[in-house]
Amino acid sequence: MSSGAAPDEANVRRARPWGALLIPGFIAYAVATHWAMASGRSPGVGTALAVAPVLAGSLWLALRTRRAGWAGLAAVAAAVLVAALAWRTAPFVNLLYPVPSVIVYGALMWVFGRTLAPGREALVTRVARRVHGTLPDDITAYTRQVTWAWCLLFGAMALASALLFAFGPLETWSLFVNVLTLPLIAGMFVVEYAFRLLRYRTFSHVSLLTAVRAFHELGRAAPSGRGR
């Protein structure tokens, strides 16, 4: 066995215990949050559960990138969390329910959309270059279109969250936000991958898992948040 393969295999072995806990942990979190919101018995707890990941994620990004925007988002999330816990039985706490989801969907739309500005390389294009190196012109154009598709998806999810909360039953809104978010995102990956396999048959495609890993690695490779 070559020495070059050993570190990767060791990293995979170290990652497996955490990976094995990730999916069950997320499912338990989603179910608990959905129950707390949809049952109406613990509105403060439901809001706190929804806000906690936003607070943790924005704090982590603020410390990692030293950007004021993420620090500001962390401050907003902390304020919502404190309000939910301090007035957990107050009727207005229910009005805080859509705030975390709109923040998350809006932030994801911004992450993709900011790379579509003139003179910048689209995020999906950057991921594809990381995996493949040089890209043909048609693939470059396609990956830019896929970046637009991700922006539209997250924008539509933010709008759906707001409309369902305003006009639909609370249970339906909670099901959409707390249970269906990750399946929708995973479905986007699968549908785009299947379309790409059919549309560009002669291109050397990587596996879907490799593409997901490339997204993750690209985020880790930007320590200051100053990507192109």
KACORWO-V812662 format. One record per run of one state. SS is the DSSP state (H for helix, E for strand, C for the rest). FROM is the first residue (numbers start at 1). LEN is the number of residues. Records with the same first field share a line. If there is no record, write none. Layout:
SS: FROM-LEN + FROM-LEN
//
This chain:
C: 1-2 + 40-3 + 66-2 + 87-4 + 117-6 + 133-4 + 168-2 + 200-8 + 221-8
H: 3-37 + 43-23 + 68-19 + 91-26 + 123-10 + 137-31 + 170-30 + 208-13
//
